[in-house]
Amino acid sequence: MTAIAPEIFKAYDIRGIVDKSLTIATAAAIGRALGSAARQQNIPAIVVGRDGRLSGPALVKALSQGITATGVDVIDIGLAPTPVIYFAAHELGTQSCVAVTGSHNPPDYNGFKMVLGGQTLYGEMIQDLRRRIASADFYAGRGRIKKAAVRQAYLDRIVGDVKVTRPMKLVVDCGNGVAGGIAPELFRRMGCEVIELFCKVDGSFPNHHPDPSKPENLRDVQRVLRETDAELGLAFDGDGDRLGVVTKDGEIIYPDRQLMLFAADVLARNPGAQIIYDVKCSRWVAESIRYQGGRPLMWNTGHALVKTKLKETGALLAGEMSGHMFFKERWYGFDDGLYAGARLLEIVSRWPDAAWPLKNLPNALATPELNLKMREGEPHALVAKLQTDGKFPTARELITIDGVRAEYADGFGLARASNTTPVIVLRFEADNPGALARIQSEFKTALESVWPGLSAEFDHAH
C-alpha cells in the first residue's frame, strides 16, 4: 500500500501540500476508501468537483479512478465552488460529494471536503478512511465516470427565490478563487450592477490571498468603494463557502454581525425558530436572537459540526465567526457564501441606503481572532488543563463545549484549540477598554498558570 501522511487527515477535511504530504497516489487511495465507505452504505454515485487550484485536475482524476475502482460511479461537475458541489449532491440525488479544494490555504495546498449520504465527514469518520487505507480494506468493482452540469440549475434556483427590492451597485472580490466564475453572473441576474475585482480564476492567487476573514484582504474592496459609486462590497474565500461584507465607508461587517441580520430576517417569517452560532461569536448574537423572539444555541466551531447540529435540531439558520453561513430556511442547510451574499442583498435592498441596517447592528469592542502558536498536540492538552484547573475569579459562567469561554457581566473571553493548526485560538469582547484589559489579564494568568513557560501576549481590539 502507498505510505500515507497521517497528518493530512484533519478534523473537518483532508488537506496537505501537493506532491509532498498529498500525492496523486494518496488521492487514489482516498478515492478507494471513500468508494468503499459508499458501497457499505449502498451509495451508487459520488459527485466530484474542484476549485481553481492548479493541482485540481490531476487530483480529481486520481480520486475518481480510486472511487470507480470500488464499483461506485463518479459524477464530475468540473470547476465549481464548494457550495455548488454540495448543491449538485442534492440536485443529482446522490446526497454524496467530494469538493477538491484547498479553500483559503496557500496555493501549494489542496484537499477534500467530503459528504456521504447527506452526512459531512469529520473527526472519526475521516480517521476511518485513514484506517481503511492502512489495512487496504477496499471493495472492488467497475464504476463509471459521467459528466454533469449544474451551474444553471444553481443560479436559477437562487434567482427564482431570492429577490432584491431595488437594483444595487456592488464591488465583488473573488480573490482569483473559484467563486469568480459564478458570483458576478449571480448578482447581475438578481438585477445588480457589478464591479469585478480579481474574478478571473487563477490558482496562483496573484493579487491577494482569498480569505475575507483577514482585514488586509479586503483593502481592495474598500479602495474601490471609495473611488466609485458602488454601495456595498462582497468578498469570497477560495472555494466560495465564506462571505466577507464591507460597507460604503469601508467598515467590515464581521460574520457574527451578519448572522444577527440574517437571524432577524428568518425570525420575522418563522417566530420562535432556533438559531445556532459558534463559541467565537459576540455575546450580542444570543441577545439579538432572543430580542427577535428566537432561541439561540451556542455550539462548537467547525463547519462539519455545525451542519450536523443543524440537522439534529431542525434549526433554520446557523453561522460561524469564520464566515460560514448555513441557511435551512429556503435552502439546504449547507454553508454557502454565494447564497449568503444573495440573501444579504435581499435584506439590505429594502433600505434606500444599504449600509443602514448593517451599521445599526449591535456592536462591541472586540479583538480579532488571536493565535498562540504551540507544538503539535499541545493546544488540546493545554485546553484540557484549562477546563479542569483554570481559575477565572470574576467570570459569571464558564462554557466548556469547545475550549473555555468565560462569560462576564461586561464581556467574554475564549480560549480553544484549533482543529486545523497547532494554535490556541483566543477572542475577547467587552463593553469598554478597561473591561477588555481585565478579561485579557485574567486569561493570561489562567493560561500561564496551567502551562508554565507559556507567554500569552494579546493584541488590542478593533
C-alpha positions in Angstrom: 0.0 0.0 0.0 1.0 3.6 -0.5 2.5 5.2 2.6 0.0 7.9 3.5 1.0 11.0 5.6 -1.3 10.7 8.7 -1.3 14.5 9.3 -3.4 15.3 6.3 -6.5 13.7 7.9 -7.8 16.8 9.7 -10.8 17.4 11.9 -13.2 18.5 9.1 -11.4 17.6 5.8 -8.3 16.1 4.3 -5.7 18.7 3.5 -2.0 18.7 2.6 0.8 20.1 0.5 0.6 18.9 -3.1 3.3 16.4 -4.1 4.6 16.3 -0.5 2.0 15.2 2.0 -0.8 15.0 -0.6 0.3 13.0 -3.6 -1.5 11.6 -6.7 -1.2 8.0 -5.2 -2.7 9.3 -1.9 -5.6 10.8 -3.8 -6.3 7.5 -5.5 -6.1 5.7 -2.1 -8.5 8.2 -0.6 -10.9 7.6 -3.6 -10.8 3.8 -2.9 -11.5 4.4 0.8 -14.4 6.7 0.1 -15.8 4.5 -2.6 -15.7 1.5 -0.2 -17.4 3.5 2.5 -20.1 4.5 -0.1 -20.5 0.8 -1.1 -21.1 -0.1 2.6 -24.0 2.5 2.6 -25.3 1.4 -0.8 -24.5 4.8 -2.3 -24.2 4.3 -6.1 -22.6 7.5 -7.1 -20.5 10.4 -5.7 -20.4 14.0 -7.2 -16.9 15.4 -7.6 -15.9 19.0 -8.4 -12.9 21.2 -7.8 -11.8 24.7 -7.1 -9.3 26.7 -9.3 -6.1 25.4 -7.9 -3.5 24.3 -10.4 -3.3 20.8 -8.9 -7.0 20.2 -9.1 -7.4 18.4 -12.4 -4.7 15.7 -11.6 -6.1 15.2 -8.1 -9.7 14.8 -9.4 -8.5 12.3 -12.0 -6.7 10.2 -9.3 -9.6 10.5 -6.8 -12.1 9.5 -9.5 -10.1 6.4 -10.5 -9.9 5.4 -6.9 -13.7 5.8 -6.4 -14.6 3.9 -9.6 -12.2 1.0 -8.8 -14.7 0.2 -6.0 -17.7 0.0 -8.3 -19.1 3.4 -7.4 -19.9 5.9 -10.2 -18.4 9.4 -10.3 -20.4 12.4 -11.5 -17.8 15.0 -12.4 -19.2 18.6 -12.4 -15.8 20.2 -13.2 -14.7 23.6 -11.9 -17.2 24.7 -9.2 -17.4 26.5 -5.8 -17.7 24.1 -2.9 -21.4 25.1 -2.3 -22.2 24.4 -5.9 -20.8 20.9 -5.4 -22.9 20.5 -2.3 -25.9 21.7 -4.3 -25.1 19.1 -7.0 -25.3 16.3 -4.4 -28.9 17.4 -3.7 -29.8 18.2 -7.3 -28.4 15.0 -8.8 -29.9 12.9 -6.0 -26.7 11.3 -4.7 -26.5 13.2 -1.3 -22.8 12.5 -1.6 -19.9 14.6 -2.9 -16.3 15.5 -2.7 -15.1 19.1 -3.2 -11.4 19.0 -4.2 -10.3 22.3 -2.6 -7.6 24.0 -0.6 -10.1 26.6 0.5 -8.2 29.7 1.7 -4.9 27.9 2.2 -1.7 28.9 0.3 -1.5 27.9 -3.4 0.6 24.7 -2.8 -2.2 23.2 -0.7 -5.1 21.2 -1.8 -7.6 18.8 -0.1 -11.0 17.2 0.1 -14.3 18.2 1.7 -16.5 15.1 1.8 -20.2 14.3 2.2 -21.6 10.7 2.2 -25.3 10.0 2.3 -26.0 13.6 3.4 -23.5 13.4 6.3 -20.5 15.7 6.3 -17.5 13.6 7.2 -15.5 14.8 10.2 -13.5 13.6 13.2 -13.6 9.8 13.5 -15.3 9.4 10.1 -12.2 10.9 8.5 -9.9 8.8 10.6 -11.9 5.7 9.5 -10.9 6.5 5.9 -7.2 6.6 7.0 -7.6 3.2 8.9 -9.3 1.7 5.8 -6.3 2.8 3.6 -3.8 1.4 6.2 -5.5 -2.0 6.2 -6.3 -1.9 2.4 -9.9 -2.7 3.2 -11.4 -1.9 -0.2 -14.3 -3.0 -2.2 -13.6 -3.9 -5.9 -15.8 -3.1 -8.9 -16.0 -1.0 -12.1 -17.8 2.3 -11.7 -18.2 4.8 -14.5 -17.3 8.5 -14.8 -20.1 10.7 -16.0 -20.1 14.4 -16.5 -22.9 16.7 -15.4 -23.6 20.5 -15.4 -25.4 22.1 -12.5 -24.3 25.7 -12.8 -27.5 26.9 -14.5 -29.7 25.0 -12.1 -27.9 26.5 -9.1 -28.3 30.1 -10.5 -31.9 29.5 -11.5 -32.7 28.1 -8.0 -31.3 31.2 -6.2 -32.6 33.9 -8.7 -36.0 32.3 -8.7 -36.4 32.7 -5.0 -34.2 35.5 -3.7 -35.3 38.9 -4.8 -33.9 42.4 -4.4 -36.3 45.3 -3.9 -34.2 47.7 -5.9 -31.1 47.4 -8.2 -27.8 47.9 -6.4 -24.2 48.5 -7.5 -21.7 46.2 -5.9 -18.0 45.5 -5.7 -17.4 41.8 -5.9 -13.9 40.5 -5.0 -13.3 36.8 -5.5 -9.5 36.9 -4.8 -9.0 34.8 -8.0 -10.8 31.9 -6.3 -13.3 29.7 -8.0 -16.3 31.9 -7.0 -15.1 34.3 -9.7 -16.6 32.0 -12.3 -20.2 32.4 -11.0 -20.6 35.3 -8.4 -20.7 38.2 -10.9 -23.3 36.4 -13.0 -25.4 35.5 -10.0 -25.6 39.1 -8.8 -26.2 40.5 -12.3 -29.0 38.1 -12.8 -30.5 39.4 -9.5 -30.6 42.8 -11.1 -27.4 44.4 -9.6 -24.6 46.2 -11.3 -21.2 44.5 -10.5 -17.7 45.9 -10.4 -15.5 42.8 -10.6 -12.3 42.5 -8.7 -10.0 39.5 -9.3 -12.8 37.4 -10.7 -10.6 35.5 -13.1 -10.0 32.1 -11.6 -6.2 31.7 -11.1 -4.9 29.1 -8.7 -1.6 31.1 -8.1 -3.7 33.9 -6.4 -1.6 36.7 -7.9 -3.5 39.6 -6.2 -4.2 38.8 -2.6 -5.0 35.7 -0.6 -8.6 34.6 -1.0 -9.5 34.8 2.7 -12.1 37.5 3.6 -11.8 36.9 7.3 -8.4 38.8 7.2 -8.9 42.6 7.0 -5.8 43.1 4.8 -7.5 41.0 2.1 -10.5 43.5 2.0 -8.3 46.6 1.3 -9.0 46.4 -2.5 -12.8 46.3 -1.9 -12.5 49.3 0.5 -10.5 51.3 -2.1 -12.9 50.6 -4.9 -15.9 51.5 -2.7 -14.2 54.9 -2.0 -13.4 55.5 -5.7 -16.7 54.6 -7.2 -20.4 55.0 -6.6 -20.8 51.3 -5.6 -22.7 51.0 -2.3 -21.6 47.6 -0.9 -18.7 45.2 -1.2 -18.9 41.4 -1.1 -15.7 39.2 -0.9 -15.4 35.4 -1.1 -12.9 32.9 0.0 -11.0 30.5 -2.3 -13.8 27.9 -2.6 -16.8 30.2 -2.2 -18.3 28.9 1.1 -17.5 32.1 3.1 -18.6 35.7 2.7 -16.9 39.0 3.6 -19.0 42.2 3.7 -17.8 45.8 3.5 -20.0 49.0 3.7 -19.6 52.1 1.6 -17.5 53.8 4.2 -15.1 50.8 4.5 -16.5 49.2 7.6 -16.1 45.4 7.7 -19.3 43.7 8.9 -17.9 40.7 10.7 -19.8 37.4 10.3 -21.3 37.4 13.8 -23.0 40.7 13.0 -24.1 39.4 9.6 -25.7 36.5 11.5 -27.7 39.0 13.6 -29.2 40.5 10.4 -29.9 37.1 8.9 -31.5 35.9 12.1 -33.9 38.9 12.3 -34.9 38.2 8.8 -35.5 34.5 9.3 -37.3 35.0 12.6 -39.7 37.6 11.0 -41.1 34.7 9.0 -40.5 31.9 11.5 -41.3 33.1 15.0 -39.6 31.2 17.8 -37.1 29.4 15.5 -33.9 28.0 16.8 -30.6 29.6 15.5 -27.1 28.2 16.1 -23.9 30.2 16.5 -20.4 29.1 17.3 -18.4 29.8 20.5 -16.3 32.5 18.8 -19.3 34.8 18.2 -20.2 38.0 20.0 -22.5 37.7 23.0 -24.7 40.1 21.2 -25.7 37.3 18.8 -27.7 35.5 21.5 -29.1 38.8 22.8 -30.4 39.8 19.4 -31.8 36.4 18.6 -33.7 36.4 21.9 -34.9 40.0 21.2 -36.3 38.9 17.9 -38.1 36.0 19.7 -35.8 33.3 18.6 -34.0 30.5 20.5 -30.2 30.9 20.4 -27.9 27.8 20.7 -24.2 28.1 21.1 -22.2 25.3 19.5 -18.7 24.1 18.7 -16.7 25.8 15.9 -16.3 23.8 12.7 -18.5 23.7 9.6 -19.0 19.9 9.8 -20.0 20.1 13.4 -22.4 23.0 12.8 -24.1 21.2 9.8 -24.5 18.0 11.9 -26.1 20.1 14.8 -28.4 21.9 12.3 -29.7 18.5 11.0 -30.1 17.2 14.6 -32.0 20.2 16.0 -34.0 21.3 12.9 -32.7 24.9 13.4 -33.4 27.2 10.4 -30.1 29.1 10.4 -26.6 28.8 11.7 -23.5 30.9 11.5 -19.8 30.9 12.4 -17.4 33.7 13.2 -15.2 32.3 10.4 -17.8 33.4 7.8 -19.6 30.1 7.1 -23.4 30.7 7.0 -25.9 27.8 6.9 -29.5 28.6 5.7 -32.0 25.8 6.2 -34.9 28.2 5.6 -35.5 28.3 1.8 -32.2 26.5 1.2 -30.4 23.2 2.0 -28.6 23.8 5.3 -25.0 23.7 3.9 -22.6 26.6 4.1 -22.7 28.8 1.0 -21.0 32.2 0.7 -22.7 33.0 -2.6 -26.2 32.2 -1.3 -25.5 34.2 1.9 -24.5 37.2 -0.3 -27.7 36.9 -2.2 -29.8 36.8 1.0 -27.9 39.8 2.3 -28.7 41.8 -0.8 -32.4 40.8 -0.5 -32.5 42.3 3.1 -30.4 45.5 2.6 -32.1 46.4 -0.7 -35.2 47.2 1.3 -33.4 50.4 2.5 -32.5 53.4 0.4 -29.0 53.2 2.0 -27.8 49.6 2.0 -25.3 50.4 4.8 -28.1 51.5 7.3 -29.3 48.1 8.5 -25.7 46.8 8.7 -24.3 49.8 10.6 -27.1 49.7 13.1 -26.5 46.1 14.2 -25.3 45.8 17.8 -21.5 46.1 18.1 -18.9 45.6 20.8 -15.3 46.3 21.4 -13.7 43.0 20.3 -10.3 41.6 19.3 -9.9 39.8 16.0 -9.0 36.1 16.3 -5.7 35.8 18.1 -3.4 32.8 17.8 -0.9 31.4 20.3 1.4 29.1 18.4 2.3 25.9 20.1 3.8 22.5 19.1 1.6 19.8 17.5 -0.7 18.2 20.1 0.0 20.8 22.8 -3.1 23.1 22.3 -5.6 20.3 23.1 -3.6 19.3 26.2 -3.5 23.0 27.4 -7.2 23.4 26.9 -8.0 20.2 28.8 -5.9 21.6 31.7 -7.6 25.0 31.5 -11.0 23.3 31.7 -10.1 21.5 34.9 -7.7 23.8 36.6 -8.1 27.3 35.1 -9.2 30.0 37.5 -11.4 32.8 36.3 -12.3 34.6 39.5 -14.6 37.4 38.1 -16.4 35.2 35.5 -20.2 34.6 35.9 -20.1 31.4 33.9 -17.7 29.0 32.2 -18.8 27.3 29.0 -16.6 24.3 28.0 -18.3 22.8 24.9 -15.3 23.9 22.8 -12.4 25.2 24.8 -13.1 27.6 27.7 -15.5 30.6 27.1 -15.7 32.7 30.3 -18.8 35.0 30.4 -18.6 38.2 32.4 -21.1 40.9 33.2 -19.3 43.1 30.8 -17.7 40.8 28.2 -16.3 37.4 27.4 -13.0 35.7 26.8 -12.4 32.5 24.8 -9.5 30.0 24.5 -9.9 27.0 22.3 -7.6 24.6 20.5 -7.8 25.0 16.7 -8.7 21.7 14.9 -6.7 22.7 11.8 -3.4 24.1 13.0 -1.4 23.8 16.3 -2.6 27.0 17.9 -4.7 28.2 20.7 -7.4 30.5 19.3 -8.3 33.4 21.5 -11.0 36.0 21.3 -12.1 38.8 23.7 -15.0 41.2 23.8 -16.0 43.8 26.3 -18.2 46.9 26.9 -15.1 49.2 27.3 -11.3 49.1 27.1 -10.9 48.7 30.9 -13.1 45.6 30.9 -11.3 44.2 27.9 -7.9 44.6 29.6 -9.2 43.0 32.8 -10.6 39.9 30.9 -7.4 39.5 28.9 -5.3 39.8 32.1 -7.4 37.1 33.8 -7.0 34.8 30.7 -3.2 35.5 30.6 -2.9 34.5 34.3 -5.1 31.4 33.8 -3.2 30.2 30.7 0.3 30.8 32.2 -0.6 29.1 35.5 -1.8 25.8 33.8 1.1 25.8 31.3 4.3 27.0 32.9 6.7 28.7 30.5 3.9 29.9 28.2 4.0 33.6 27.4 0.5 34.8 26.5 0.6 38.2 24.8 -2.5 39.6 23.3 -3.2 42.3 20.6 -5.7 45.1 21.1 -9.3 45.3 19.9 -10.7 46.6 16.7 
